């Protein structure tokens, strides 16, 4: 494949004239049929690294990813570009799954997105064996490493594909990986030889700031008033997302909020308003940001620190993707970090507690040993915890461990959405007639909005459709149900219930296939990562950028010059102190000044030095102080 051809594809489908750093190098290795690990930081454009060669090569690119929502979003975006792509979702019926896999074997599908759990299905494996696979792309590849921050045992199944397709190359991709994780990924995926293409983690335009702050919301407002442009404020809880957003709006700073607890329609609306700059600030939990590509974010603020350097680096890295000066600010209190470490130790469940929870789930849902395989059950975690007198935080942590061990899949209701799948042939649907013209109008609109809906089920947003067609949402529900009854399409309406799906037949809880040793090691690894985050925040010696680069095994000798510690070094000089002293005296001579008003012109990093100069002037009796007001001494 010539260089001009891949540039042609980039221009034709994405509208870009040039590749981002390292993208072309990765694509070239894939086209040369080499096993490759692409280590590209957040915003580096990982998806293009497999989407371009998928178009350039014969056959189907098999994309393995744990992020179901992101897979669906990418498929939607590809279909809008007239690229045939399919994602195997958990909601598919056996018939829908058959059709989707047949389209990959006999049709013109270029990309098949699949979760690692799906690889355990005999049907899926049999069909993959029959497919002409161009190459296998493993997204979020750090999940395969036990040293990674988001290890998922189901990822270990990926290497089984080597047996089905021994000559098919693998492209592994991740945004964050230490040297240990980098080696482990290649080993676990059975690379024929080590081959890593890495873009530097260094962000010359991004100023990392860590500020110890007791009055966080006041500081947030101050920064937003000083720094223009789009911003993200990350918070720990759903309640805080709403409260901070409300407070910012009251202060005249337009904002919206986003967390996993609000329904899909509201999340989409909130995200769209922020993406389109209708609101300036997004206040969100860590549920927000994955797959978001907004280049002009000038400021990312963390009101609560993430649990790992990897997570922090990804979230902070959403600022300044256009290479313009931007800020990643972490506001923290020492007690918060200490409490977070203690909470982690208290809330991480023991193997005994996990076994007990698994038994309680089986009792609650009345599932006998050996039953329940791939069965889905309604499950309300609040009711469950109340009934069995369980701590909700620890219960959810145990559910997450059972999920990652591929024993169950837990889905809260807000992660689900309605879906449609056209059942009739395209010519029948295009020429569909009805006594109700609104029904035909709806059907034609669906065809325009969801171009891949003949191949597989598509998630839909009824409220958005209603707004576009200027109809009532309930009326859209009614029309879709009627089309379902006519067998024109299959309409699966969004459920408001949480779900648990058993990914394997129910085990005897005393023989649950979870290793006590592995669980203990996992706890220690996560605890070490939490402590590494605390070390980063408490650090007062090293440049922030150098410390982050060192964590990921990248050596840099020069300070960044723009982080809080570099600025503090520059500020703590005789020349800066002299400037502050002269400005203080000049202002006070003209008129008495309010200390807080004077300090507000400077960053928090310089506050301490300003206070020191004020105290020196007071001790020299050149000025006097009454409350917060400074006056010149006669």
MOMO-V645076 format. One record per residue. N is the residue number from 1. RES is the residue in three letters. PHI is phi in degrees with one decimal (NA if undefined). Layout:
{{N/RES/PHI} {N/RES/PHI}}
//
This chain:
{{1/UNK/NA} {2/UNK/-73.8} {3/UNK/-57.4} {4/UNK/-64.0} {5/UNK/-70.4} {6/UNK/-71.0} {7/UNK/-67.7} {8/UNK/-64.0} {9/UNK/-62.9} {10/UNK/-61.0} {11/UNK/-71.3} {12/UNK/-64.9} {13/UNK/-97.8} {14/UNK/-115.1} {15/UNK/78.3} {16/UNK/-96.9} {17/UNK/-87.3} {18/UNK/-135.2} {19/UNK/-81.4} {20/UNK/-77.1} {21/UNK/-52.2} {22/UNK/76.2} {23/UNK/-59.6} {24/UNK/-64.0} {25/UNK/-63.3} {26/UNK/-64.3} {27/UNK/-59.8} {28/UNK/-61.3} {29/UNK/-65.9} {30/UNK/-64.0} {31/UNK/-64.4} {32/UNK/-85.7} {33/UNK/65.4} {34/UNK/-103.9} {35/UNK/-61.4} {36/UNK/-142.6} {37/UNK/-109.3} {38/UNK/-100.3} {39/UNK/-109.8} {40/UNK/-120.6} {41/UNK/-60.2} {42/UNK/-48.8} {43/UNK/88.5} {44/UNK/-82.2} {45/UNK/78.9} {46/UNK/-64.8} {47/UNK/-61.4} {48/UNK/-63.0} {49/UNK/-64.6} {50/UNK/-111.1} {51/UNK/-71.2} {52/UNK/-64.8} {53/UNK/-64.1} {54/UNK/-60.8} {55/UNK/-74.3} {56/UNK/-80.0} {57/UNK/-105.1} {58/UNK/-79.0} {59/UNK/98.9} {60/UNK/-109.5} {61/UNK/-87.2} {62/UNK/-92.6} {63/UNK/-104.3} {64/UNK/-107.3} {65/UNK/-148.2} {66/UNK/-85.6} {67/UNK/-95.5} {68/UNK/-59.5} {69/UNK/-62.1} {70/UNK/-69.4} {71/UNK/-59.3} {72/UNK/-63.9} {73/UNK/-64.4} {74/UNK/-65.2} {75/UNK/-61.7} {76/UNK/-59.5} {77/UNK/-64.6} {78/UNK/-66.2} {79/UNK/-63.7} {80/UNK/-66.0} {81/UNK/-91.8} {82/UNK/63.3} {83/UNK/-107.6} {84/UNK/-73.0} {85/UNK/-142.3} {86/UNK/-136.5} {87/UNK/-119.4} {88/UNK/-86.9} {89/UNK/-94.7} {90/UNK/-68.4} {91/UNK/-84.3} {92/UNK/-65.6} {93/UNK/-75.3} {94/UNK/-58.5} {95/UNK/-66.1} {96/UNK/-65.0} {97/UNK/-64.3} {98/UNK/-57.1} {99/UNK/-62.9} {100/UNK/-61.1} {101/UNK/-70.3} {102/UNK/-63.9} {103/UNK/-62.5} {104/UNK/-77.8} {105/UNK/-83.3} {106/UNK/-109.2} {107/UNK/-97.4} {108/UNK/-116.3} {109/UNK/-61.9} {110/UNK/-102.6} {111/UNK/-135.6} {112/UNK/-115.4} {113/UNK/-92.4} {114/UNK/-150.4} {115/UNK/-83.7} {116/UNK/-61.7} {117/UNK/-63.2} {118/UNK/-63.5} {119/UNK/-67.1} {120/UNK/-83.2} {121/UNK/-79.1} {122/UNK/-60.2} {123/UNK/-60.3} {124/UNK/-63.5} {125/UNK/-63.5} {126/UNK/-60.8} {127/UNK/-71.8} {128/UNK/-60.9} {129/UNK/-61.7} {130/UNK/-85.4} {131/UNK/-78.4} {132/UNK/-89.5} {133/UNK/-90.4} {134/UNK/-71.9} {135/UNK/-167.0} {136/UNK/-110.6} {137/UNK/-104.4} {138/UNK/-109.4} {139/UNK/-83.1} {140/UNK/50.3} {141/UNK/-65.0} {142/UNK/-61.2} {143/UNK/-64.5} {144/UNK/-83.9} {145/UNK/-96.8} {146/UNK/-67.8} {147/UNK/-93.0} {148/UNK/-78.6} {149/UNK/-79.9} {150/UNK/-134.2} {151/UNK/-58.7} {152/UNK/-131.5} {153/UNK/-53.8} {154/UNK/-62.0} {155/UNK/-66.3} {156/UNK/-66.0} {157/UNK/-72.2} {158/UNK/-61.5} {159/UNK/-63.8} {160/UNK/-63.7} {161/UNK/-64.5} {162/UNK/-61.0} {163/UNK/-73.2} {164/UNK/-75.8} {165/UNK/-132.6} {166/UNK/-63.1} {167/UNK/-97.7} {168/UNK/-81.4} {169/UNK/-72.4} {170/UNK/-118.5} {171/UNK/-110.8} {172/UNK/-100.1} {173/UNK/-134.7} {174/UNK/-157.3} {175/UNK/-95.1} {176/UNK/-140.4} {177/UNK/-157.4} {178/UNK/-75.4} {179/UNK/-60.5} {180/UNK/-63.1} {181/UNK/-66.1} {182/UNK/-57.9} {183/UNK/-67.4} {184/UNK/-65.1} {185/UNK/-58.7} {186/UNK/-65.1} {187/UNK/-67.6} {188/UNK/-67.1} {189/UNK/-91.5} {190/UNK/56.8} {191/UNK/-57.4} {192/UNK/-68.2} {193/UNK/-155.1} {194/UNK/-64.8} {195/UNK/-156.0} {196/UNK/-116.6} {197/UNK/-113.4} {198/UNK/-124.1} {199/UNK/-89.7} {200/UNK/-59.7} {201/UNK/-80.1} {202/UNK/-69.5} {203/UNK/-122.8} {204/UNK/-62.8} {205/UNK/-92.0} {206/UNK/-105.2} {207/UNK/-93.1} {208/UNK/-85.2} {209/UNK/-125.9} {210/UNK/-124.3} {211/UNK/-124.2} {212/UNK/-78.4} {213/UNK/-144.4} {214/UNK/-91.6} {215/UNK/-112.4} {216/UNK/-65.8} {217/UNK/-65.1} {218/UNK/-63.3} {219/UNK/-67.8} {220/UNK/-59.4} {221/UNK/-60.4} {222/UNK/-61.2} {223/UNK/-66.7} {224/UNK/-66.0} {225/UNK/-76.5} {226/UNK/-90.8} {227/UNK/-109.1} {228/UNK/-77.7} {229/UNK/106.8} {230/UNK/-69.0} {231/UNK/-146.3} {232/UNK/-124.5} {233/UNK/-116.9} {234/UNK/-92.0} {235/UNK/-127.6} {236/UNK/-83.7} {237/UNK/-116.6} {238/UNK/-63.7} {239/UNK/-61.6} {240/UNK/-65.0} {241/UNK/-57.9} {242/UNK/-67.7} {243/UNK/-64.9} {244/UNK/-67.4} {245/UNK/-61.1} {246/UNK/-61.0} {247/UNK/-65.6} {248/UNK/-64.0} {249/UNK/-62.3} {250/UNK/-61.3} {251/UNK/-87.6} {252/UNK/85.0} {253/UNK/-105.6} {254/UNK/-65.8} {255/UNK/-150.6} {256/UNK/-134.5} {257/UNK/-131.7} {258/UNK/-149.7} {259/UNK/-158.5} {260/UNK/-70.5} {261/UNK/-86.4} {262/UNK/-93.3} {263/UNK/-69.7} {264/UNK/-58.6} {265/UNK/-61.3} {266/UNK/-67.9} {267/UNK/-61.8} {268/UNK/-62.7} {269/UNK/-61.4} {270/UNK/-62.5} {271/UNK/-64.1} {272/UNK/-62.6} {273/UNK/-62.0} {274/UNK/-70.5} {275/UNK/-61.4} {276/UNK/-89.7} {277/UNK/62.3} {278/UNK/-75.0} {279/UNK/-124.9} {280/UNK/-88.2} {281/UNK/-118.2} {282/UNK/-106.9} {283/UNK/-100.4} {284/UNK/-149.9} {285/UNK/-83.7} {286/UNK/-71.4} {287/UNK/-68.9} {288/UNK/-100.3} {289/UNK/124.4} {290/UNK/-65.0} {291/UNK/83.9} {292/UNK/-77.8} {293/UNK/-122.5} {294/UNK/-115.7} {295/UNK/-77.2} {296/UNK/-101.0} {297/UNK/-76.2} {298/UNK/-92.2} {299/UNK/-147.0} {300/UNK/-120.6} {301/UNK/-113.7} {302/UNK/-105.8} {303/UNK/-81.6} {304/UNK/-136.9} {305/UNK/-74.3} {306/UNK/-63.0} {307/UNK/-83.4} {308/UNK/-137.8} {309/UNK/-61.5} {310/UNK/-59.2} {311/UNK/-64.8} {312/UNK/-62.9} {313/UNK/-62.6} {314/UNK/-64.9} {315/UNK/-69.6} {316/UNK/-63.9} {317/UNK/-69.5} {318/UNK/-78.8} {319/UNK/-92.1} {320/UNK/68.2} {321/UNK/-71.3} {322/UNK/-89.8} {323/UNK/72.7} {324/UNK/-89.9} {325/UNK/-55.3} {326/UNK/-144.9} {327/UNK/-131.9} {328/UNK/-120.1} {329/UNK/-114.9} {330/UNK/-112.3} {331/UNK/-97.0} {332/UNK/-140.7} {333/UNK/-124.8} {334/UNK/-57.9} {335/UNK/-63.5} {336/UNK/-62.7} {337/UNK/-67.2} {338/UNK/-62.1} {339/UNK/-65.3} {340/UNK/-62.0} {341/UNK/-66.0} {342/UNK/-67.1} {343/UNK/-62.6} {344/UNK/-59.7} {345/UNK/-61.7} {346/UNK/-73.1} {347/UNK/-92.9} {348/UNK/-78.0} {349/UNK/-72.9} {350/UNK/-79.8} {351/UNK/-60.9} {352/UNK/-61.8} {353/UNK/-68.7} {354/UNK/-66.6} {355/UNK/-61.5} {356/UNK/-64.3} {357/UNK/-62.8} {358/UNK/-59.5} {359/UNK/-64.7} {360/UNK/-64.0} {361/UNK/-62.5} {362/UNK/-60.8} {363/UNK/-65.0} {364/UNK/-61.7} {365/UNK/-97.1} {366/UNK/56.4} {367/UNK/-111.8} {368/UNK/-80.5} {369/UNK/-58.1} {370/UNK/92.6} {371/UNK/-101.3} {372/UNK/90.2} {373/UNK/-58.3} {374/UNK/59.3} {375/UNK/-91.6} {376/UNK/-111.5} {377/UNK/-128.0} {378/UNK/-65.4} {379/UNK/-151.5} {380/UNK/-103.2} {381/UNK/-63.7} {382/UNK/-62.0} {383/UNK/-62.2} {384/UNK/-61.3} {385/UNK/-65.0} {386/UNK/-64.0} {387/UNK/-64.6} {388/UNK/-99.4} {389/UNK/52.7} {390/UNK/-109.3} {391/UNK/-73.6} {392/UNK/-62.9} {393/UNK/-60.6} {394/UNK/-69.3} {395/UNK/-62.4} {396/UNK/-64.2} {397/UNK/-62.6} {398/UNK/-66.9} {399/UNK/-61.5} {400/UNK/-64.3} {401/UNK/-66.9} {402/UNK/-62.3} {403/UNK/-65.6} {404/UNK/-67.4} {405/UNK/-82.3} {406/UNK/63.7} {407/UNK/-92.1} {408/UNK/-138.9} {409/UNK/-126.9} {410/UNK/-105.2} {411/UNK/-126.1} {412/UNK/-75.6} {413/UNK/-57.2} {414/UNK/-70.8} {415/UNK/-88.2} {416/UNK/-99.0} {417/UNK/-148.6} {418/UNK/-71.8} {419/UNK/-143.7} {420/UNK/-134.8} {421/UNK/-144.5} {422/UNK/-68.3} {423/UNK/-101.8} {424/UNK/-82.0} {425/UNK/-60.7} {426/UNK/-59.1} {427/UNK/-65.6} {428/UNK/-65.2} {429/UNK/-70.5} {430/UNK/-61.4} {431/UNK/-97.9} {432/UNK/-59.5} {433/UNK/-119.8} {434/UNK/-152.6} {435/UNK/-66.7} {436/UNK/-98.9} {437/UNK/-62.2} {438/UNK/-66.1} {439/UNK/-67.8} {440/UNK/-65.5} {441/UNK/-62.5} {442/UNK/-60.7} {443/UNK/-63.5} {444/UNK/-66.1} {445/UNK/-65.5} {446/UNK/-60.4} {447/UNK/-62.5} {448/UNK/-73.6} {449/UNK/-80.7} {450/UNK/-125.7} {451/UNK/-64.4} {452/UNK/-95.2} {453/UNK/-71.0} {454/UNK/-76.7} {455/UNK/-82.2} {456/UNK/-157.9} {457/UNK/-64.1} {458/UNK/-118.8} {459/UNK/-72.5} {460/UNK/-127.9} {461/UNK/-121.8} {462/UNK/-59.7} {463/UNK/-66.9} {464/UNK/-64.3} {465/UNK/-60.6} {466/UNK/-60.8} {467/UNK/-64.4} {468/UNK/-61.8} {469/UNK/-92.4} {470/UNK/56.8} {471/UNK/-125.4} {472/UNK/-78.9} {473/UNK/-58.2} {474/UNK/-62.5} {475/UNK/-69.1} {476/UNK/-62.2} {477/UNK/-55.8} {478/UNK/-61.2} {479/UNK/-63.6} {480/UNK/-65.7} {481/UNK/-64.5} {482/UNK/-65.1} {483/UNK/-65.3} {484/UNK/-66.0} {485/UNK/-63.6} {486/UNK/-83.6} {487/UNK/61.7} {488/UNK/-75.0} {489/UNK/-148.7} {490/UNK/-102.8} {491/UNK/-114.9} {492/UNK/-109.0} {493/UNK/-80.2} {494/UNK/-55.3} {495/UNK/-96.7} {496/UNK/-99.7} {497/UNK/-114.5} {498/UNK/-72.4} {499/UNK/-132.2} {500/UNK/-125.9} {501/UNK/-114.7} {502/UNK/-81.3} {503/UNK/-84.2} {504/UNK/-143.6} {505/UNK/-57.6} {506/UNK/-58.5} {507/UNK/-90.5} {508/UNK/-68.8} {509/UNK/-60.1} {510/UNK/-72.7} {511/UNK/-120.2} {512/UNK/-62.9} {513/UNK/-76.6} {514/UNK/-127.2} {515/UNK/-79.3} {516/UNK/-63.3} {517/UNK/-65.0} {518/UNK/-62.2} {519/UNK/-64.3} {520/UNK/-65.0} {521/UNK/-63.5} {522/UNK/-64.2} {523/UNK/-61.4} {524/UNK/-65.3} {525/UNK/-61.6} {526/UNK/-65.7} {527/UNK/-65.2} {528/UNK/-62.8} {529/UNK/-67.5} {530/UNK/-63.2} {531/UNK/-70.1} {532/UNK/-65.2} {533/UNK/-64.9} {534/UNK/-64.3} {535/UNK/-61.8} {536/UNK/-61.9} {537/UNK/-71.1} {538/UNK/-79.8} {539/UNK/-57.7} {540/UNK/-125.1} {541/UNK/-112.8} {542/UNK/-100.6} {543/UNK/-53.5} {544/UNK/-58.3} {545/UNK/-63.1} {546/UNK/-62.6} {547/UNK/-64.6} {548/UNK/-66.6} {549/UNK/-61.6} {550/UNK/-62.8} {551/UNK/-59.8} {552/UNK/-92.6} {553/UNK/80.8} {554/UNK/-108.1} {555/UNK/-91.8} {556/UNK/-140.9} {557/UNK/-90.7} {558/UNK/-97.0} {559/UNK/-64.4} {560/UNK/-70.3} {561/UNK/82.4} {562/UNK/-126.6} {563/UNK/-78.4} {564/UNK/-61.9} {565/UNK/-73.7} {566/UNK/-66.2} {567/UNK/-65.4} {568/UNK/-62.7} {569/UNK/-62.0} {570/UNK/-65.2} {571/UNK/-72.3} {572/UNK/-84.7} {573/UNK/-124.3} {574/UNK/-61.6} {575/UNK/-66.2} {576/UNK/-68.2} {577/UNK/-61.8} {578/UNK/-65.5} {579/UNK/-62.3} {580/UNK/-62.8} {581/UNK/-59.6} {582/UNK/-64.6} {583/UNK/-68.8} {584/UNK/-60.3} {585/UNK/-62.7} {586/UNK/-61.5} {587/UNK/-65.5} {588/UNK/-69.1} {589/UNK/-63.1} {590/UNK/-71.7} {591/UNK/-159.1} {592/UNK/-56.6} {593/UNK/-123.2} {594/UNK/-86.6} {595/UNK/-57.1} {596/UNK/-63.7} {597/UNK/-67.2} {598/UNK/-66.8} {599/UNK/-66.9} {600/UNK/-61.0} {601/UNK/-75.2} {602/UNK/-112.1} {603/UNK/-75.6} {604/UNK/-59.9} {605/UNK/-59.3} {606/UNK/-93.0} {607/UNK/-59.4} {608/UNK/-59.4} {609/UNK/-65.1} {610/UNK/-63.8} {611/UNK/-63.1} {612/UNK/-62.8} {613/UNK/-67.3} {614/UNK/-61.1} {615/UNK/-64.0} {616/UNK/-63.8} {617/UNK/-65.2} {618/UNK/-67.5} {619/UNK/-67.2} {620/UNK/-82.8} {621/UNK/59.6} {622/UNK/-82.3} {623/UNK/-133.2} {624/UNK/-128.8} {625/UNK/-128.6} {626/UNK/-129.0} {627/UNK/66.0} {628/UNK/-101.7} {629/UNK/-100.0} {630/UNK/-103.3} {631/UNK/-127.7} {632/UNK/-80.9} {633/UNK/-83.1} {634/UNK/-68.1}}
//
